[in-house]
């Protein structure tokens, strides 16, 4: 199984993450940030990645460090579980409709991290969570997983739907891109012969 554990501790946060890329989408998530928990549950369920996240952070200050550091730890765990990336489909995309919102996510599991984020929110918060933190999470995940991630909300009005369509879109693209491709016969899907980050 392609699985990994990460323990990350700083003066701001203490985070434990476990992933199984060949799972069933089961999750056990507690970050102290309710809306982030909801988004990570969607990520797990729709990617079929089993995900455990336990985070304690300086929420008395704000949610920034916990959100960003959770993205870092999950990204590191995914990269570790991927290993040399042999046999994966590598490229994937998803269009995710959620009521009136439509988001497109495209990715390259290349070992070269990058984020394009074309998502706009009309409110500064969803519940207690600052909407600017969604980009921070995606940036942290992309940089630490070694995945190029493009996220663009094509249209939408409801901020909850927009955010959720981003995470579900990432989940569906990851599900395809991480899948083992029978046509690759265990080869690294690159003419360079390496996809390590």
N, C-alpha and C positions, 0 to 999 in steps of 0.2 A: 504493500500500500504506500501511496505517496502521502506521507503525513509528517508533521513537524510540531515541535513545541518551542515557544519563545518566552523568555522571562526578561522583562525590561524594567529597570528601576532607576529613577532619577530623583532629584530633590522635589520634583513637581508631581510625578506620577509613579505608580507601581502597577505593572500590567503583566498578566499571564495570558497567553494565547495558545490554543491548540487547533490545528487544522488537519482535516483528512480530505484531500482533493478527490478521492474516489468514494465519497460518502453517499448519504441519502438526503442531505439537507437538514440534519438534526442540529439543534443549537442549544446552548446554555450561555446566556449573555447577561452581564451586569456591569455597566459602566458608571452608574450613578446619574447618567443623562438619559432620561426616558425616551426622548425622540430618537437619539442615536441608537439606543437598544433596538427600537422598532425598525430602524433602517438596516441594522446589521442582521436582524432576524430575517428580513426580506432577502438580503444578500445571500445568506446561508440557504434558505429554503429554495430559492429559484436558481441558484448555481449548483445545487446538490453537494456543496462543500459542507462537511460537518465542521461546526465552528463553536469553540468555547472561548469566551472572553471574560476575564475578571479584571476589572480596573478600579483603582482607587486613586483619585487625583485631588488637586487643590481647588475643589469646586467652590470653596468660600471666596475665591478670587473671581473665577469665571469658568466657562466650559472649554476654553480654547486648548489648554494643555492636554486635557483628557481626550478631547476629540482628535487632535493632531497625533498624539502619541499612540492612540489606539490604531489609527491608520498606519503609523510606522510599524507597530508590532505585527499587525495582520499582514502587511506587505512583506515583512521579513520572514514570517512563517510560510507564506505562499512561496516565496523564492526558495527557501530551504527545502520545502516539500517537493518542489519541481526538480531540484537537482540539476542535471545537465540538460534537461528539457528534451530528451530523446523521445521521438515518436509522437509529439503533440501536434495538433492541427495548427497551432500558432496564431493564425489570423482568424478574426471573428468579428461579427457585428450583430447588433440587435436594434430593432425599432420597438420601443415600448410605449404602448398607449395606455393611459390611465385616465378614464373619463375624457375630459376636454384637453388633457395634456399629452403631447407626443415628444418623446426624447429618443435621440439616436446615439448609440454608443458603439464605437469601433475601436478595436485594440490589436496590438501586435505584441505577442509575448516573446520579445526579442532580446531581452537583456539590456536594452537601451531605454531607460525610463524617460517619459515625457508626458506632460498633460496639456491638452487643449480643453478649455472650459468655457463654453459659450452658453451659459445658463444665467438667466436674470430672474430675480425675485422682486416682487412688488412690496414686500413687507420686510422689516429688519429682523423679525423673529417668527418662528413657528413654535407655539407654546413658549417655553423658556429658552429655546435654543436659537442663537443668532444664525441667520441664514448664510452669513458670510463664512461660517465654519464648514459648510458642506464642501466648498472648494478646498479648504485646508485639509479635510479628510482625504479627498480624492488625490490631492497633490502628494500627501504623505504616503498613501497607498501606492501610487504609481512609482514614486522615486525609490521606494524600498522593495517593491516586488520586481522591479526591472521590467515593467510593462509600459508600453506606449498606450495611452488612453486618451481618446477623443470623446468628449461629451458635449452634446448640443441639444438643447430643448428647442424644438422647431416652433411650438406654440403651446400655450397653456395659460390659465388664469389663476387657478387655485394653487397656492404655494405648497401646501402639503402634497398635492398630486405631482407637482413639478419635482420636488425633492425625491419622492418615492419612485417616480419613473426613472430618475437617474440611477438610484441604487438597484432597482430591478433590471434596468437595462444593462448595467455592469454585470449583474449576476448572470443574465442570459448569455451575454457575450463570453464571460469567463467559462460558463458551462461548455460552450462549443470550442473555445480556443484551447482549453486545458485537456480536452478529450484526446485520448490516444487514437491516432489515425492508423487503421490497419494497412493502408497503402504506404506508410512510412517505414514499416518493418524495423522499428527501433532506431531509425536514423535520426540525426539532428536535422530539423527542417531548415537548413541554411547551406548555401554554397561555401560559406566560410568554414563550416565544420564546427562552429561554436556559437552558443547563445547564452554564454555565461555573462553575468553582470558584474 
